[in-house]
Amino acid sequence: MRLPVYLDHNATTPCDPGVLEAMLPYFAENFGNAASRHHTLGWMAEDAVAEAREEVAQLIGADPAEIIFTSGATEADNLAIKGIFEEHFPGKGHIITAATEHNAVLDTCRHLQQKGARVTVLPVGGDGLVDPAGLEAAIAPDTVLIALMYANNETGVLQPMREISALAQKRGVLLFSDAVQAVGKIPLNVRDTGIDLMAFTAHKMYGPKGVGALYIRRRGQPVSLRAQMDGGGHERKLRSGTLNVPGIVGFGKAAALAAERMEQDALHAAVLRDRLEDALLQLSGTAVNGNREQRLPHVTNISFGGVEGEELLTLLNNNDIALSSGSACSSATTTPSHVLKAMGLDDVLAYASLRFSLGRSNTEEQISYTLRRIDEAVTALRNP
Ligand SMILES: *Cc1c(COP(=O)(O)O)cnc(C)c1O
């Protein structure tokens, strides 16, 4: 059996070997700058970027011209929210978001509050879902943007995006979605769903770190926003800076592979996730956090009542099981998950919760091993 058992795919995924292979020529051999207009090396890089843009666009049902490459989803979140706010402020300055968003969204909204934005942070139910009626009630004449994630990184819960996009359209408000955890994992089409802007990133879908994208709708009345980086005017003047050609090529390959493998990947992960979850629910004091129907196929978040979460995590990590209590971005700090707290868990239970996010490499054997180790650890911690 392969160790470690990696159950932290929502933090990052390994680069697929095919992705790595596609990237390699673009480091030392075809090293050109995609913006160099006067020689073959530049053209080769430009062509490679164009092909990747096509592959990335295709995965989400967009046109290539609607894809802006960035350094990742954090940058794409910032560009979308700040870019839309600055385009419309001071005329309109109200942003609606939700309590379970990633910090890249919440902190960006907080930052804008200091610049005069009015921000409404919607509550979620115990199942992690936003109530569309509550969202509609929050829309005001000065509302410019709804920022709502597609799938939660800690629980896998899927928001009712179609219903929300219909509301946004009806009320003339733009809809931005951080779809990092959904893209490449479940079928997602920006046109069918009616999303105006969407952020996603390569390293959560078996691509390289340090490259992501912002989808910006151009069909109909094109969405316009302010650039956050000044410089050479790359990416339709929305994101200056020399393109990360190897990274973008890897992102394109990862997108093509994700499209090809989506069904099989989802089924594989779901079978293992369900087996893991069903067995963990047999332990006393355990419960699933978040809606179990409207959820990503490869994620479960479980609270272990009466167990000290940090101790459980340490015991499992010591046994070569790589998993986390929540977002990697906030697990450096020792505050309990803001996502679970927004769903009504108290600090103790939020601390006692673990996120299991499965992926391509996981096996039945690894799940059996994990279940044995958890059983031992929980027994040991409950009977000191
Ligand atoms: C990982 C993650 C991000 C950050 O993506 P980076 O590319 O690492 O900046 C943003 N939002 C969500 C929901 C994530 O899971």
The ligand as an SDF file (V2000), in Angstrom:
LIG
                    3D

 15 15  0  0  0  0  0  0  0  0999 V2000
   -7.4660   26.8020   -2.6510 C   0  0  0  0  0  0  0  0  0  0  0  0
   -8.5770   27.7830   -2.7330 C   0  0  0  0  0  0  0  0  0  0  0  0
   -8.3550   29.1030   -3.1160 C   0  0  0  0  0  0  0  0  0  0  0  0
   -6.9610   29.6540   -3.3560 C   0  0  0  0  0  0  0  0  0  0  0  0
   -6.4330   29.2130   -4.5540 O   0  0  0  0  0  0  0  0  0  0  0  0
   -4.8940   29.5260   -4.8920 P   0  0  0  0  0  0  0  0  0  0  0  0
   -4.7680   29.1750   -6.3290 O   0  0  0  0  0  0  0  0  0  0  0  0
   -4.1130   28.6210   -4.0050 O   0  0  0  0  0  0  0  0  0  0  0  0
   -4.6520   30.9490   -4.6300 O   0  0  0  0  0  0  0  0  0  0  0  0
   -9.4400   29.9450   -3.2310 C   0  0  0  0  0  0  0  0  0  0  0  0
  -10.6870   29.5060   -3.0030 N   0  0  0  0  0  0  0  0  0  0  0  0
  -10.9460   28.2420   -2.6380 C   0  0  0  0  0  0  0  0  0  0  0  0
  -12.3540   27.8090   -2.4030 C   0  0  0  0  0  0  0  0  0  0  0  0
   -9.9020   27.3380   -2.4800 C   0  0  0  0  0  0  0  0  0  0  0  0
  -10.1690   26.0930   -2.0920 O   0  0  0  0  0  0  0  0  0  0  0  0
  1  2  1  0
  2  3  1  0
  2 14  2  0
  3  4  1  0
  3 10  2  0
  4  5  1  0
  5  6  1  0
  6  7  2  0
  6  8  1  0
  6  9  1  0
 10 11  1  0
 11 12  2  0
 12 13  1  0
 12 14  1  0
 14 15  1  0
M  END
$$$$
